[in-house]
Structures are given as structure tokens and as C-alpha cells.
Amino acid sequence: MQTMNSTDKIISELNQPAIRSVAKTSILTQMRVFVIGGWVRDMLLGRESKDIDFVVEGSGIEVAEQVGRLLNAKVSVFKNFGTAMVKLPEGMGIQEFEFVGARRESYRSDSRKPIVEDGSLEDDQNRRDFTINAMAVAITEPQGAQIIDPFNGLSDLDAGIIRTPLSPDITFSDDPLRMLRAIRFATQLNFKIESKTFRSIEANKERIRIISAERIATELNKIILSPRPSIGFKLLETTGLLKIIFPELQALKGKETRDNRSHKDNFYHTLEVLDNLSQHSDQLYLRWAALLHDIAKAPTKRYVEGLGWTFHGHEALGARMVPRIFSRFKLPMNENMRYVQKLVELHLRPIALVEDIVTDSAVRRLLFDAGNDVDDLMTLCHADITSKNEMKVVRFHRNFEYVKIKLREIEEKDRVRNWQPPIDGIEIMKTFNIEAGREVGIIKKAIREAILEGLIPNSHEEAYQLMLNEGLRLGLTVQKND
């Protein structure tokens, strides 16, 4: 990957009015201020960057408060960390400035929280995670801006390399989250992790246990949202981190052969499905569904004489595993989790339709169970076709298109997506003057099944007559109004 041949883009951006206000504050306060880190890297790579980090040789909070006054912007101060955030008004292009005083850091072995002291720009660059994130530019010199690059970050950027500024053993032992960040940047940028840095991740992998689940999940989400998430998960597996942070996914790796019958490596299959889906959707939780769709294949794997390898019930067990995995990573236990759980549980249903005769009844039931998520389910199922047999792949995709046509036809005719019964329990209880109980459930189920099977239309009139007939069969009497 080639960076820009000059700092023209950086010079141009430094002349934006919002950034000039920071330069003005630097001069007024007589504190040197530098742009540092990701913004410099992204400008050189031609990537969009909405946030800018500034390091101040002095008080980052004081500079931030002055900039906030100049821009009439909201300032959030975090005194314990010596940082401040300036939320810029809409229309300025840049969304957020973060200011921190230049500092040097030291760490205890049992914590990633550093002991912080005031320092210089050089000290601050020394504590950065990677060479490509350690480059800085003085904002008071926009016309002759020079990249301050003590660790050859420009060369690593050109070569597409992730490398730590100092000894990687020190870098990763001090803050083990940086091991995940190395893999995340390698995935997002399609860079290689330099060999010494890579070996250090392998050697220090156990240190990841002191990192909170929330911080791990943040990095996993960024890997999942990358253009090719498989890069990151393969690196996690190769370094040994995956076994520690995501043992269920690690358990999918490997093949087993008996009687000359082998099953596919479900770890690599899962990553292929995730990559396939990522070409069509950037929806985070749909990508999580792709990652977890076969998560229960390890615990359900069985070898049956005469049949070969089976994974019976992996979709149901996988759905039950989703809440445990979300809870462990401190991911939201709300409709997002339930959405992933539903897609994992239903992911075989469209395939069963493709392999069998597509009946209206089966399509109605799929619509009923999937609701508004049926389109995402079909996207997942398309991604799940990873056979090396091209003719088989073409046939499955073609059949899925037929299923989608049937879904549209049935939905237009029967309106069963997010279906609400034409007769509810209250009407049943009033009609027969009964309390909530077994009979109400039996009648509701009879109406639902009749509509899904196509025995009656999805209408109140037909459902009402069926309710009366079912009530009569149960020995119930219609309540007469006086």
C-alpha cells in the first residue's frame, strides 16, 4: 500500500478553521500542540477520519476548554485521565477533538492502568501502540508541516506492516489489549504483523485475561465489521488468543476422518460464510449471526455408522448458546441478541425448503417464524453456500431465488409476516364465557395452524367460524348476550 507522496493533504486539512482555532490556542497559551496517531495515519492513507487526537506539552484540558470557547462547542473533561473531548458543531466535517497532556507511562503486572507522569512529545510517542499510530505533526506550522516520525511509521505504512515502537514484549505486557488492536488494524488495513511483533503476541497471549470483556468485544466488533473479517479471526487463532477469548469458535477448528469419511473444517467454513455475508451487508448483528450460525457443531458432532458425520440439532443448541456468549462479552442482551438467536435457530430452514418441495405451508411457517427478519435470514443462507462444487453452488443460489419469490407471493396473499391472529384470547374467553386456560390455548393454536397450513384464509370471518367449531368440539357453549 502506498501513502501519499507528500504531506499536501495534511497541510490542507490543518488549515481548516476548526483546527486553526487549536493553533491559535497553542500560541496564546504558549503550549505546543501536535496532531498525533490515527488521523495522521488515515490522512496519509487517504482514509476518512472524523476524529482528531491532539497531544499537548502542558495541560490538554486547558487547551480543550479554550478551543471549546472559541468554537462555541461542548467540552467534556475527564480529570482523572487528564483528557478532554470537544464535540464540534455540525457542518464542520470533523466531529470530535480529543486533547491529552503529553505523558510518560509505567505499568504494574496485574493491571493495564498506567502510572502516569507529565512528559514530552517524545515520551508520548514512546507509549503509542504501533509505529503507524505514533506519527505527529505540529499544528502551528501548517505551511511547512513536517511529520515527526521517530519510529519510521511512514516506511511501515508504505510496506503495510504493523510493528510496535518499542519492544513488543514490553508493549503487550504493559497493555495486553494492544495484541487485539494489532490484529484489528491488520484486518482493517489488510496489513501484515511484523514477525517479531507476531511472535510476541503468541508469547504474551495469556496476558489478555486481565482485559475486560467489554474491551475485548469492542475490538471483536471492529474485526467483524472489517471488509474481510476472516483475516482477524485467523490471526486470533494462529496466535492462540482465540482459544482464550472465544473457545466455542476455536472448538470448530479441525477435521476428523472415520471410515474414509471426513467432515468439513467448520472454523474455516464459518469464516468463509462471514466473508461472503460481509460483501452484502455491514449490519453488525447480521455478521454476528454469520459468525455464530454453526457455533454448536462441535458439541453436536456425532459419527453414525452408515451415515457418516452428523450435527443434529446444532441450530437449536446454537440458539441456546447465543445468550451465554453475548453475556460473557457484555454485548447487549436485548433485541439485538434475540435477532442473532433467531437467525441461528432458523438458518437451516430455507435450505430445507430448497432441498425439498417448496410448499405454501412451509413458506407460511418460515414467514411466521422469521417475521421482518426473513430477508436477513435469506442473505445469511446465500452466504452459507460454500461448496467447492460450482454447479451445486449455482443450483442452491437459483433455488434460493425461487424461495424468495414464493416468500413474496405468500406474503402478498396471506400476510403472515409478523402475523397477529385474527382472533385473540380475549375474544375467545368472551365468546365462551371462560377464564384463561387450556381451552383458550387449544383454540388459538387450532386457528394458527389452520391459517399456516392454508386450510382457511387469514381473515376474522373464517377464524371465527373455526373458533366456534373448535369450541363445540371441546364442549364449550357460546355466551349469549341479553
VOMARMAR-605520 format. One record per residue: y, z, x of N, C-alpha, C in turn; residue in three letters. Coordinates in steps of 0.2 Angstrom, whole numbers, plus 5000, padded with zeros to 4 digits. Layout:
! VOMARMAR-605520
YZXYZXYZXALA...
//
This chain:
! VOMARMAR-605520
499450005004500050005000500650005004MET501149965003501749955007502349985004GLN502650035007503350065004503850015005THR504450025003505049985004505249975011MET505549925013505649915020506249955022ASN506649975017507250015019507350075014SER507850115015508050165010508550145005THR508550075004509050054999509050084992ASP508450094990508350124983508550194983LYS508350234988508550304989509350304989ILE509650264993510350264993510750244987ILE510450204983510650184977510650244972SER510050274972509950324967510350384969GLU510450404975510850454977511650454975LEU511850394973512550384971512550384963ASN512050404960512050424953512550484952GLN512950484946513450534945513150604945PRO512550614942512250674942512050704949ALA511850664953511650684960512250694964ILE512850654963513450664966513750734965ARG513550754959513850824957513450874962SER512850864964512550914968512850904975VAL512950844977513350834984513950874984ALA514350864978515050894978514950974979LYS514451004975514251074975514051094982THR513651054986513451064993514051074997SER514551034996515151035001515651094999ILE515651104992516051164990515751234992LEU515151234992514851304994514651305001THR514751255005514551245012513851265013GLN513451245008512651255009512351185009MET511951165014511651105015511051095010ARG511051045006510651025001510250965003VAL509550965001509150905003508750884997PHE508650824995508150804991507450804995VAL506950824992506350834995505750824991ILE505150794994504550794990504450734986GLY504150744980503950694976504450634974GLY505050654973505550604971505650554977TRP505650584983505750534989505150494990VAL504550524989503950484989503950424984ARG504050444978504050394972504550344973ASP505150354975505650304976505450254982MET505050274987504850234992504250194989LEU503850214985503350184982503550134976LEU504150144974504350104968504150134961GLY503950194961503750234955504250264952ARG504250264945504750304941504750374942GLU505250414943505250484944505850514940SER505650564935506250584931506450654933LYS506150684938506250754940506450754948ASP506950794950507050794957507050864960ILE506750874965506750944969507250944974ASP507650994974508151004980507951064983PHE508051064990507951124994508651144997VAL508851204997509551224999509451275005VAL509851255010509851305015510351365013GLU510151405009510551455006510251474999GLY510751484994510451504988510451444983SER509751434981509651374977509951394970GLY509851454968510151474961510851464961ILE511251484966511951474966512151404965GLU511851364969511951284969511851264962VAL511251284959511051264952511551284947ALA511751344947512251364942512951324943GLU513151314949513751274949513651204947GLN513051174948512951104946512851104938VAL512551154935512551164928513251164925GLY513751194928514351204925514751134926ARG514651094931514951034932514650984927LEU513950984925513650934921513650964914LEU513851024913513851054906513051054904ASN512651074908511951074907511651144907ALA511051144904510751214903510351224910LYS510451294912510151314918509651374917VAL509051364919508551414919508451444926SER508551514926508551544933507851584933VAL507551584939506951624940507051664946PHE507351724946507551754951506951784956LYS506351794953505851824956505551764961ASN505651704960505451654964506051614968PHE506651634967507251614970507351534968GLY507151514962507251444960507651444953THR507851384952508251374946508151304944ALA508151294937508051224934508651204930MET508851144931509451114927509151064923VAL509251074916509051024912509650974910LYS509550914912510150864912510150844905LEU510850824902510950794896510550734895PRO510350714889510050644888510550594890GLU510250534892510550474894510750474901GLY510550524905510750524912510150494916MET509550474913509050444917508550494919GLY508850544924508450594926508450654921ILE507950684921507850734916507950804918GLN507750824925507750894927507850894935GLU508250944937508350954944508051024945PHE507751034950507451104952507751114959GLU508051174959508351204966507951264968PHE507851264975507551314978507851324985VAL507951394987508151404993507651394999GLY507851365004507351345010507051415012ALA506351405013506051475014505451455019ARG505251515022504551515025504051555021ARG503451545022502951575018502351605022GLU502051655020501451685023501051705017SER500351705018499951725013499451775015TYR499151815010498651855011497951825009ARG497451845011496751805010496551805003SER496751854999496551864992496951844987ASP497551804989497951784984498351714986SER498551674981498851614983499651624982ARG499851684981500551704980500851724987LYS501351684989501551694996502051754997PRO502051775003502651825005503151775008ILE503751785005504251735006504851765009VAL505151725014505751745018506251685018GLU506851695019507351645019507151605026ASP507351535025507151495031507651435031GLY507451385035507751325036507451265033SER507751205033507351145030506751135034LEU506751145040506151135044505551185042GLU505751245040505251295038504951275031ASP505451245027505251225020504751165021ASP504951115025504451065026503751085029GLN503751135033503151155036502651185030ASN502951205025502551245020502351195014ARG502551125015502351075010501651055010ARG501351035005500651025004500350965008ASP500750905008500550845011501150815014PHE500950775020501450735023501950695019THR501650665014501950615009502450655005ILE502350725004502750765000503250805004ASN503250795011503650835015504350795017ALA504450735015505050695017505650725013MET506150725017506850745014507350705016ALA507950705011508550665013509150715011VAL509650715016510250755015510650715010ALA510850755004511250714999511950705000ILE512250735005512950725007513050665011THR512550625013512550575017512250505014GLU512550495007512150445004512250375007PRO512750355010512850285013512450275019GLN512350325023511850325029511250365028GLY511050365022510450415021509850405026ALA509650455029509050445034508550495031GLN507950465031507350505029507150555035ILE507150625033506950675038506250685037ILE505850655042505150645041504750675047ASP504650735048504450765054503650755055PRO503350735049502550735050502350665048PHE502750615049502550545049502250525042ASN502650555037502450545030502550475028GLY503050435031503150365030502550325032LEU502250345038501650305040501050315036SER500950375033500450395029500550365022ASP501150355020501250325014501050245014LEU501250215020501150145021500350135021ASP500050185024499250175025498850205020ALA499250235015498850255009498450315011GLY498650365014498250425017498550485014ILE498150535012498350605010498150645016ILE498650685019498550725025498950785025ARG498750835027499150895027499650895033THR500250925032500750935038500450975044PRO500251035042499951075047499151075047LEU498851125050498151125050497851125043SER497451085041497251085034496851155032PRO496551185037496151245035496651295033ASP497251295037497751345035498051325028ILE498251265027498551245021498151255015THR497451245016497051255010496851325009PHE496751365014496551435014497151475011SER497751455013498351485010498451475003ASP498351415001498451394994497851344992ASP497351374989496751334988496851274982PRO497351284978497551234973497651174977LEU497951174983498151114986497451064987ARG496951094987496251054988496251004982MET496351034976496350994970496950944969LEU497550964972498050924972497950864977ARG497650874982497450824987497050764983ALA496550794979496150744976496450714970ILE496950754967497350724961497750664964ARG498150684970498550624972498150564975PHE497550574978497150524980496950484974ALA496850514968496650474962497250444959THR497850474958498450444955498650384959GLN498650394966498950344970498450294973LEU497850304972497250264975497350274982ASN497450334985497450344992496850374995PHE496750365001496150405004496350465007LYS495850515007496050585010495750575017ILE496250595022496150585029495550625031GLU495150605036494450635037494450715038SER494950735043494950805044495150845038LYS495650815034495850855028495250855023THR494850805023494250805018493750855020PHE493650855027493150905029493350975028ARG494050985028494251055027494251075020SER494251025015494151045008493451065007ILE492951025010492251045010492151115013GLU492451135018492351195022492751255018ALA493251245014493651295011493551295003ASN493051255001492951244994492851314990LYS492551364993492451424989493051464988GLU493651444992494251474990494551464984ARG494251404981494551384974494451434969ILE493951484970493851534965494351584964ARG494851584968495451634967495951594962ILE495951534961496351494957496251504950ILE496751514946496751524938496451464935SER496151474929495851424925496351374923ALA496951404921497551364919497751314924GLU497851334930498051294936497551234937ARG496851254937496351204938496351154932ILE496451174926496451124921497051084921ALA497651104923498251064924498051004929THR497751014935497550964939497050924936GLU496550944933496050904930496350864925LEU496750884921497150844916497450784919ASN497750794925498150744928497650694931LYS497050714934496550674936496250624930ILE496150664925495850624919496350574916ILE497050584917497550534915497750484920LEU497350484925497450434931497250364928SER497450314932497150244930496450244931PRO496150274936495350274937495150344938ARG495050384933494850454934494250464938PRO493750414938493150424942493250434949SER493850414952493950424959494050494960ILE494350534956494450604957493850644956GLY493450624951492850664950492250654955PHE492250594958491850584963492050624969LYS492650624971492950664976492750744975LEU492850764969492650834967491950844968LEU491550804967490850804968490650804975GLU490950764979490750754986490950814990THR491550844988491750894992491450964990THR491050964985490751024982491151064977GLY491751044976492251084971491951074964LEU491651024962491451014955490951064953LEU490451074958489951124956490251194955LYS490751214958491151274957491551274950ILE491951224949492351224944492151194937ILE491651154938491351114932490651104933PHE490251164933489551154934489151114929PRO489351114922489051064917489050994919GLU489650974922489750904924489250884930LEU489250934935488850924941488150924939GLN487950954934487250954932486950884929ALA487450844928487250774925487050734931LEU487150754937487050704943486350704945LYS486150644946485450634949484950594944GLY484450564947483950534943483250574944LYS482850564939482150584940481650534938GLU481150534942480650474940479950514939THR479650484933478950504932478550444929ARG477950444932477550384929477950314930ASP478350314935478750254936479250244931ASN479450294928479950294923480550334925ARG481150304925481750344928482250344922SER482650394922483250394918483850374922HIS484450354919485050334922485350404925LYS485750394930486150454933486750464928ASP486650514924487150524919487850544921ASN487850574927488550584930488950524931PHE488650474934488950414936489050374929TYR488650374925488750344918489350374915HIS489350434915489950474911490650444914THR490650444921491250424924491450344923LEU490850304922490950234920491250234913GLU491050274909491250274902492050294902VAL492150344906492850374906493350314909LEU493150284914493550224917493650174911ASP493050154908493050104903493650124898ASN493550184895494050204890494750204892LEU494850224899495550234901495850164902SER495550114901495850044901496150034894GLN495950074889496150054882496550114879HIS496550174882496950224879497150274884SER497750304884497950354888498050424884ASP497650424879497650484875497250544878GLN497550594881497150644885496550664882LEU496550684875495950714872495350664871TYR495550604870495050554869494750544876LEU495050544881494750544888494350604889ARG494550664887494150724887493450714883TRP493550674877492850664874492450614877ALA492750574881492350524885491950564891ALA492350614894492050654899491450694897LEU491550724891491050764888490550744883LEU490550674882490150644877489350654878HIS489150654885488450664886488350734890ASP488850784889488850844893488150884892ILE487850874887487250914886486550874888ALA486650824891486050784893485650824898LYS485950864902485550904907485150954904ALA485350994899484951044896484451014891PRO484550954888484150924883483650874886THR483650864893483150814896482450834896LYS482050794893481350804892480950744894ARG480350754897479950694898479350694893TYR479250644889478750644884478250594886VAL477650604887477050564889477050504884GLU477050444886477050384882477750354880GLY478250404880478950384878479450384883LEU479350424888479750424894480250484893GLY480850474896481350524896481750524889TRP481850584886482250594880482850644881THR483350634877483850684877484050704870PHE483550724867483550734859484050784858HIS484550774853484950824851485550834856GLY485650794861486150814866486850804862HIS486950764857487550764854487750824850GLU487250854847487350924843487550974848ALA487050984853487151034858487851024862LEU488050964864488650944867489250974863GLY489250954856489750984852489851054852ALA489251094853489251164853489551194860ARG489451144865489651164872490451154873MET490751114869491451094870491851154869VAL491851204864492251264864492151304870PRO491551314873491451354878491851324884ARG491851264885492151234891492951234890ILE493151224884493851224883494151294884PHE493751344882493951414883493951434890SER493451414894493451434901494051404905ARG494251344903494851304906495451324903PHE495451374898496051394895496451334891LYS496051284889496351224886496451244878LEU496851214875497051234868496451234863PRO496251294860495751304855495951284848MET496251224847496551204841496251144839ASN496651104835496451034833496250984838GLU496550994844496350954850495550964852ASN495451034852494751044854494251024848MET494451034842494051014837493950934836ARG494450904838494450824839493950804844TYR493950834850493450824855492750834853VAL492650894850492050914847491750864842GLN492150844838491950794833491750734836LYS492050704841491950644844491250644848LEU491150704851490550714855489950714850VAL490050754844489450754840489350694836GLU489850644835489750584832489650524836LEU489650534843489650474847489050424846HIS488450454844487850414843487850374837LEU488250394832488150374825488350294825ARG488850274828489050194827488450154831PRO488150184836487650154840487050144836ILE486850204832486350194827486450144822ALA487050134820487250084815487150014818LEU487350004824487249944827486449924828VAL486049974830485349964831484949954825GLU485249974819484949974813485249924808ASP485049924802485349884797485949914795ILE486549884795487149924793487249924785VAL487049984782487049994775487750024773THR487950004767488650034765488550114765ASP488050134763487950214763488050244770SER487750214775487850234782488550234784ALA488950174782489650174784490050224780VAL489950234774490250284770490250354773ARG489650364775489550434778489850444785ARG489850384789490250384795491050394794LEU491250364789491950364787492150434785LEU491650464781491750534778491750584784PHE491350574788491250624794491750624799ASP491950554801492450544806493150554804ALA493350534797493950534794494450494798GLY495050514800495550474803495450464810ASN494850494813494650484820494150434821ASP494050394816493450344816493650284821VAL494350274821494550214826494450244833ASP494650304835494550334841493750334843ASP493350354838492650354839492350284841LEU492650234838492350164839492650144846MET493250164848493450154855493050184860THR492850254859492350284863491650254864LEU491450224858490750194858490750124862CYS491350094861491350024865491350044873HIS491650104875491750124882491050144884ALA490650164879489950194881489450144883ASP489650074882489150024883489150004891ILE488750034895488750024902488149984905THR487749954901487149924903487349874909SER486849864913486949804918486749744915LYS486449744910486149684906486749654902ASN487049594905487649574902487549544895GLU486949514893486849494886486749554882MET486549614884486449674880487149694878LYS487649694883488249724883488649684877VAL488649614878488949564874488649584866VAL488049584866487749594859488049664856ARG488049714860488249784857488949774855PHE489449744859490149744858490249694851HIS489849644851489849604845489649644839ARG489149674839488849714833489349774832ASN489749804837490249854835490749824831PHE490949764833491549724829491349714822GLU490649704821490449694814490449764810TYR490249814814490349884811491049894809VAL491549884813492249894812492449854805LYS492249794805492349754799492049794793ILE491449814793491149854787491549914786LYS491749944791492150004790492849994786LEU493149944788493749924784493649904777ARG493049864776492849844769492749904765GLU492349944767492150004763492750054762ILE493150064767493750104766494150074761GLU494250014761494749974756494449984749GLU493749984748493449984742493350054739LYS493150104744492850164741493350224744ASP493750214748494250264750493950334752ARG493450334757493150394758493350424765VAL493850384769494150414775494550474773ARG494450534776494750594774494650614766ASN494050604764493850604757493950674754TRP494350674748494350734744493950714738GLN493550764736493150754730493550744723PRO493450694719493750684713493750744708PRO493250784709493150844705493050904710ILE493450954710493451014714493051074711ASP492951124715492651184712492951214706GLY493651214706493951254701493851214694ILE493851144694493651114688492951124686GLU492551124690491851144689491751214685ILE492051264688492051334686492351334679MET492951294678493251294671492851264666LYS492551204668492151164663491551204660THR491251244665490651284663490751354662PHE491351374663491551444662491051494667ASN491051474673490651514678491051534684ILE490751584687491051604694490851564699GLU491251564705491051534711490351554713ALA489951514715489251524717488751464718GLY488151474718487651424720487751364716ARG487851374709487851314704488451264706GLU489051294708489551254710489451214716VAL489151244721488951214727488451154726GLY487951164721487451114720487851054716ILE488251064712488651014708489050974713ILE489451004717489950974722489550934726LYS488950954729488550914733488250854730LYS488050864724487750804720488250754719ALA488950774718489450724717489550684723ILE489650724729489750694735489250644737ARG488650664737488050624739488050564735GLU488150564728488150504724488650454726ALA489250484728489850434730489650404737ILE489450444741489250424748488650374748LEU488250384743487650334743487850274739GLU488450274735488650214732488350214725GLY488050274722487750274716488250274710LEU488850304712489450304707490050284711ILE490550254708491150244711491550314713PRO492050304717492450364719492950374714ASN492850394708493350404703493150464699SER493650494696493650554692493150544686HIS493250494683492850474676492150484678GLU491850444683491150444684490950504687GLU491350544691491150604694491150654689ALA491550654684491550704678490850694674TYR490650634673490050624669489450654673GLN489450644679488950664684488950744684LEU489550774684489550844684489250874677MET489350844672489050864665488350854665LEU488050804668487350794668487050844673ASN487350854679487050904683487050974681GLU487650984677487651054674487151064669GLY487051014665486451014660485851024663LEU485650994669485051004672484951074675ARG485551104676485551174679485551224673LEU485551204667485551244661486251274660GLY486751244662487451264661487751234654LEU488151274651488451254645489251234646THR489451184643490151164643490551214639VAL491051234643491551284639491951244634GLN491951264628492351234623492951274622LYS493551234621494151254621494351274613ASN494651334612494851344605495351304603ASP
//
